Amino acid sequence: MSHNFVARMAAGAAGVATVSSFALAAPAGQLTLTSAEAANGKMMAMEQVLNGFGCAGGNVSPGLKWSDAPAGTKSFALTLYDPDAPTGSGWWHWVVVDIPANTRELPKGVGKSGTVMLPGGARQTRTDFGAPGYGGPCPPPGKPHRYVITLTALDIDKLPVPDDASGALVGFNVGAHSLAKGMITAQYGR
């Protein structure tokens, strides 16, 4: 499948997405991403767990800090994704775009939709819960799930996605504009 065909399909299907050299993009570098509330291979605390779907957590987004943004960074995007959700396509728990290039942290709790101001025009788009804002882990009972927090440095100021864009549409556009990534893969099970 040619790059031009994929770009035309994405632009036509989304109605708003434009793709620049997605298939030809260089591999992304690495950002340093840290959190006091989420760590690689560690269980997320009840404070970050969803309050709903049978879970009784605090549903507070973790605080995040980062460094080592590459030259040319014009904005950042943040996603929290569960690849182990029993949906056939995973589960998008948090999606934030248009984070200004001079930002180096998101404080704990900033993901609460409608109550906390995001820095400089950043936007939270729709999660798989059907609304913008942070939705914490709440997997079905059984094996713990992985919760992948990814911060991506982008070569564009504003992603060309609507405010109600799905995590998959945001992810596609992030991939087309990625300069560097930092990741934390935490866990949660019940």
VENJOUR-V980726 format. One record per residue. N is the residue number from 1. PSI is psi in whole degrees, -180 to 180 (NA if undefined). D_CENTER is the distance of its C-alpha to the mean C-alpha in Angstrom with 1 decimal. Layout:
((N,PSI,D_CENTER) (N,PSI,D_CENTER))
This chain:
((1,129,27.2) (2,156,27.3) (3,-44,24.5) (4,-39,26.1) (5,-46,26.2) (6,-44,22.5) (7,-43,21.7) (8,-41,24.3) (9,-46,23.0) (10,-45,19.4) (11,-41,20.9) (12,-41,23.4) (13,-40,21.3) (14,-27,18.7) (15,-13,21.4) (16,-21,19.4) (17,138,17.4) (18,143,19.2) (19,133,18.6) (20,110,20.2) (21,42,21.4) (22,-52,18.5) (23,-20,20.8) (24,3,22.5) (25,143,19.7) (26,153,20.4) (27,143,18.4) (28,147,15.8) (29,-162,17.1) (30,132,15.7) (31,158,14.4) (32,117,15.5) (33,129,12.8) (34,160,14.6) (35,140,14.6) (36,-20,17.8) (37,-12,16.2) (38,133,14.3) (39,153,15.9) (40,125,16.1) (41,-3,18.2) (42,154,18.9) (43,139,18.7) (44,146,16.6) (45,161,19.1) (46,-27,20.3) (47,-32,19.1) (48,-14,15.4) (49,146,16.5) (50,148,16.6) (51,85,19.9) (52,176,20.7) (53,27,21.1) (54,2,23.7) (55,151,21.8) (56,53,23.0) (57,-176,20.4) (58,-17,19.6) (59,44,16.1) (60,124,15.3) (61,144,11.9) (62,150,12.5) (63,143,13.6) (64,142,12.1) (65,149,14.2) (66,162,14.3) (67,177,17.0) (68,34,18.4) (69,135,16.7) (70,159,18.8) (71,143,21.4) (72,-2,20.4) (73,126,16.9) (74,-18,16.8) (75,175,13.3) (76,156,9.9) (77,146,6.3) (78,134,3.6) (79,150,0.7) (80,120,4.4) (81,138,6.7) (82,102,10.5) (83,-11,12.5) (84,-2,15.7) (85,139,15.7) (86,57,19.0) (87,-15,18.0) (88,-13,18.6) (89,15,15.0) (90,-166,12.8) (91,125,10.9) (92,116,7.6) (93,-24,7.8) (94,133,5.5) (95,119,4.1) (96,129,5.9) (97,168,8.0) (98,33,11.5) (99,124,11.4) (100,148,15.0) (101,-26,16.0) (102,0,18.2) (103,140,15.7) (104,7,15.5) (105,155,14.1) (106,120,12.5) (107,155,15.2) (108,135,15.2) (109,-5,15.2) (110,-18,13.6) (111,-3,11.2) (112,112,14.5) (113,129,14.8) (114,-2,17.9) (115,-20,19.2) (116,134,17.6) (117,128,17.4) (118,155,14.4) (119,138,15.7) (120,44,17.5) (121,8,16.3) (122,150,12.5) (123,143,11.4) (124,127,9.3) (125,179,9.5) (126,136,10.7) (127,-178,9.4) (128,-2,11.9) (129,-9,14.0) (130,2,15.0) (131,162,14.0) (132,161,11.5) (133,165,10.8) (134,134,9.9) (135,113,11.6) (136,173,12.6) (137,144,13.9) (138,68,17.1) (139,163,18.0) (140,157,21.6) (141,144,24.3) (142,-147,24.7) (143,137,22.9) (144,147,19.9) (145,157,16.5) (146,141,13.9) (147,105,10.6) (148,113,8.4) (149,120,6.3) (150,125,5.7) (151,128,6.7) (152,128,8.5) (153,133,11.8) (154,155,12.9) (155,20,16.5) (156,143,16.2) (157,-45,16.4) (158,129,14.9) (159,139,13.0) (160,63,15.6) (161,149,13.9) (162,165,15.3) (163,-26,14.1) (164,22,14.0) (165,144,12.1) (166,164,10.7) (167,-37,7.4) (168,-42,9.9) (169,-42,11.3) (170,-47,8.4) (171,-40,7.8) (172,-46,11.6) (173,-36,11.9) (174,-44,9.5) (175,-33,11.7) (176,-16,14.7) (177,16,14.2) (178,132,12.9) (179,-37,15.2) (180,156,13.8) (181,148,11.1) (182,140,11.1) (183,148,10.1) (184,130,11.2) (185,97,12.3) (186,178,13.8) (187,161,15.9) (188,139,17.4) (189,161,20.4) (190,NA,23.2))
